[in-house]
């Protein structure tokens, strides 16, 4: 992911808007572009600053529905991605949100850990689409990056450790071995390798041989993109 993702928080409730803005600043790779308390304010903000990459969109706004705002943004040519951050649980709203291109859906109330996980999913998605051309494996990885990593984890794996392993790989300049990841996240080599292999099988990381001084190859894991 090249450069920080600029985020606009669209939330009418003052306390929630402030909390979400603070959360954005705590996730590496993301920066707050601004906040908007209504659909009109959000549309005006985006008209004045089209460099926004991502909108965190509440569905219930004082001057209209979030999906109505999204329709207007698309009609105006805005291609920013949207994550719904809302208490709206109605199945029709969720279906319409997906139809209109909402990439992720985050239900209130939530913890910072859940918020961070959604943004990390989105970051993985952006990494996947940076290439000019995609093959089938790339497309599968792209779509897979938008699926929840927490619900797909095998028994015995924790979302917290998975986030730490993922962060270690994404922040590394080069690939990392299971031993190196274990040192960074404070886990055993066996545990780290299990998480790394799960990510590799899911298409999120690539395996490469690394030859050390003994001449025996060691597996190195690199974040895709």
N, C-alpha and C positions, 0 to 999 in steps of 0.2 A: 504494500500500500504506500503510494508516494504522497507525502505531505499529510498533514493532519486533516481529518474529516471535520468539516465545518457543520455544526448542528444548530438548527432552530428549534427551540422548545415552544410548542403551541399548547397552552394550558391556561384556562380561565381562573383557576383557584390559585390565589397568591402563594400560599404555603407550598402547594405541590409544585408550582412553577419554579420556585426558588430551590426546592429539593432536587428536582430533575436537572436544573442548571448546574447545581453543585455536583451531582453525580457525573454529569458529562465531563466536568473538569478533572474528575478522579480516574477516568479511564484513559490509559495511554493510547495515543494515536487519534484522540478526538479533542476538539476545542469548541467552545460555545460561541456561536455567531450572534445569538441574541435570543430573546424571549418575546412571545406575542400572547396577549390575553384574549384575543378574539379572532374570528375568521378574517374580518376586515383588516385588522392590524397585521395578521400574518401575510395576507395578500400584498399589502403595501410594503412590508419588509422585503419580501421576495422580489417585488418589482424594483426596489432600490438596490438590493444586493443579490444578484442572481448567482453568486458564487457558493450559495448554500448547497451542501452535498446531501444532507439528511434532515428530514423533518420528523420530530417526535410529536405525533398528532393526537390530541384528545378528540373524542367523537362528539362530546356534548359541549358546544360552545355557546356563549350568550346570544350570538347573532346568526346561528345556523349550525347545521350538522357538519362534522368533520369531513364526511364523504362528499358533501356539497362543495366544501372548500377544495377538496382534492380534484373534483371535476373541473372547477374553475382554473386551478393551477395547470392542469394538463391542457386545457383549452388555450391557455395563455402561452403554452410552450415550455413550461417548467418541467425539467426531467429529473428533478431531485428525487431521491428515494424517500420512502415514508415507512416509519414504524408506528403502528397504532399503539398509543399508551393510554389506556382507557378502562373504565369499569363496565363498558358495554359488553354484555355476554349473549345478546340476542343472536341466534344462528344466522338470521338474514343479514344482520350487520356484518358479521364475520365473512359470510360468503361474498357480499358486495365489496367488502374491503379487499379481499383476495382478487376479485374480478377487476378492480380498479388499480391493481398493482401494488398494494401494501405488501412489503416484503416480509415483515414480522409483526406479531401481535402480542403485546405485553399487557396482561390484565392487572389492574389495581385491586388491592394493595400488593406491593412487592418490596423485597429487600434490595439493598444495593448489590448484593451478590447476583441476584436474578437479573437486575438491570445490566450489570457488567457483562453477564453471560450473553444477553441478547446483542449488545454492542459488539462483543467478540465474534458472535455468529455473523453479524453484518460485515465486520472487518474481513472475515474469511471469505465471504461472498465477494467483496470488492477485490480481494487478492486474486480470486479465480477469474474475474472478467477483465483483468488488465491486459491479457494477451490479445493480439490482433485477430488470431484465428484459433478456434477450439476444435479438438477432436472429441470422440465419444467419451473417452475417459475424463477429459476436461469438463465436458458438459455434465457428466454424472457427478463429478466433484463439486461443480458449481451449484447444482440443485441440492446436493447433499449438505452443503454448508448452511443451507437455510432450514434444515431440519434440526429439531432440538437435540443437542448432545446429551442432555440429562436423561431423557426418557429412553435413549437407545443404549445406555451403558450396561455392560454385562454385570451380573451379580458380583458384588465385592468391590466394584469401582465407585469412587465418590466423585460427584461433580466438582467439588473444591480442588481435589488433586488433579483432575483432568484440566481444569482451568490453569493451574500452576504449570503443568507440563506443556500445555499449549502456549502459554505466555513465554516460557523459557525458549521454546523453539522459534517462535515468531520474532523474539528480540535478538536471537543469535545471528551474528554476521555470517557464520558458516554453519554447517551441520553439527549436530551433537550426538555423542554416543549415549547409550543407556546409563553408563557410569557417570558421565558428565551431567546428564539430566538429574540423576539421583542426588548428586551433590548440590545442585541448584535448588531442588524442591524439598530436600531433606527426607528422601525416601530411600528404600533399598534399591539396588540395581535390578533385582528381579521384579519389583513392583513397577519401577519406571519402565522397564522393557515391556511389561504387559500393557501399559497405557500407550506406549509408542507403537506397538504392534497393532493395537486397536485403531489408532489414528491412521496407520499405514493401510490397513485393510479397508478403512472407510474412504481412502483416497485423499486424506487431508495432508499426509506427509509422504515423502519419497524415501526409499531405502537406497543407500549407496555403500559399497565396500570401502573401508579405510584400512590401509596397510601401515602397521606400526613397525617399530624397530625389530621385533621378533619375526617379521615377515608374515605373521598370521593375520588374516583380515578381520576387521571388526566392523560391525554394521553401524553406519552413520545415518541419522535421520535429519531430513531437511524439510522445513515447512514449504508446501507447494506455493509457487508464486514469489 
